[in-house]
Amino acid sequence: MTYARVAAIILIVLGLLAAVTGAAFSYATGVAKGADHGCLVEGPYSPLADVSERSDIVAGSFSIWPLGRSCAWDRADGTGTVVAGPGWGETVFVVGALGVSVVGVGLLATRRGRATRPTEPGSPGD
């Protein structure tokens, strides 16, 4: 096994491990003690929201895109709800980790293509 093949496999494994760990951590922190409670204590908040200690003014949930807790707050003016979404940091981390795995797959595919490509008689590589 060549060093390039080992490096490609390491990139694939580490990228997938980081992506899964990042997504799981984002989910665990987003719904810890309940998403509604997390919204009341940690947010995200909206400047248009009716922020108080009443628990009936917010509904929390986990957002897939971007990753993290999303909070639907009652509007301060009483005309409905406003949604405050999570930041993009966790999503960028997970997508970057998946990108590392894709680079590993690309390196592995490139190495295989070179190793299995037959040469034609009379070609420059002959």
N, C-alpha and C positions, 0 to 999 in steps of 0.2 A: 504494500500500500504506500503510495507516494505521499509526500508532505502536503501537496496541494489537495489531494483527496481527503486527508485527515482534517485539514483546515476547513474545507467545504462542509464536511460533516459536523465539525464543531460549530461553525456558523449557523447551520440549520438547527441544531439542537439548542444552542444558547438563545437564538432568536425566538424559537417557539416557546421555550421555557420562560423567557422574559415576557412575551406577549400574554401567555396564559396567566402568569403570576400577576402582571399588571392589571389585567381585566378582572381577575378574582379579587384583588385588593380593592379595586375601584368599586366593585359590587358590594364587598363586605363593609366598607366604610360608608357607602351610600345608604344601606338599609340597616345599619347597626342601630339597635333599640327602636327600630321602626322608622320608615322614611318620613312620616309626618313629624315625629319628634325631632328627627335630624334637621328638618326644615325650620322648625321653631327655634332650635338651639344654634345651629351652624349656618343655615341658609342653603342655597343662595336666596338673596332677597331682591326685591324690586323696589325702586323709589315710588312706584305707584301703588304699592301694596298697603293694606291695613295691617300694620305690624303691631301685635299686642301679645299678651300671654294666653289669650283664648286659643284653644286647640282646634276650634271649628272653622277657623279662617284659612287653613292651609291643607292641601292634599299633596303628599310627597310620593314620588315614584322614582324608579331607576330608569335612566335614559340610556339607550344603546348608542345613539349618535347625537351629540358627543357623549362619551362615557361619563357617568356620574349621576348624582341626585338632581332631580328636577322638581321644582316646587310650584304648585298652582295656588296663588294667593288670592283672597278676596280683594277687590280694588277698594282703595280708601274712599273713593267717591260713590261706592255702592252700585256701580254699573256692570258688574260681572267679575271676571277673574283676570289675572295677569300671570303669565308663566315666566318664572326665572329659571334659566337653564344653567347647567354646569359649565365650567371653563373647558378649554381644549387641551390642557396639559396632559391629562391621562390618555386621551385619545391619540395625541401625537406620539406619546411614548409607545403605546401598543402598536400603532401603525409603523413606527420606526423599527420596532423589534421584528415585526413581520417582514419588513424590508430587508433586514439583516439575513433572515432565513431565505428570502428570495435570491439574494446575492449568493448565498451558499449553494442553492439549487442551481443557479446559473453557472457557477464555477464547476460544480459536479457534472453538469450536462456538457459543458465545454470540454472538460477533460475526457469524458467518455467519447465524445464525437471525434476527438483527435486519436484516441486509442483504437477505435474500431473502423476508421475510414480506410477502405482498401485503396491501394494504389494501382493504377492502370499500367500495363506494360508499355514502356516507352514514355511515361509521364516524367516531368521534371524531378519528382521525388524518387524515381526508380534508379 
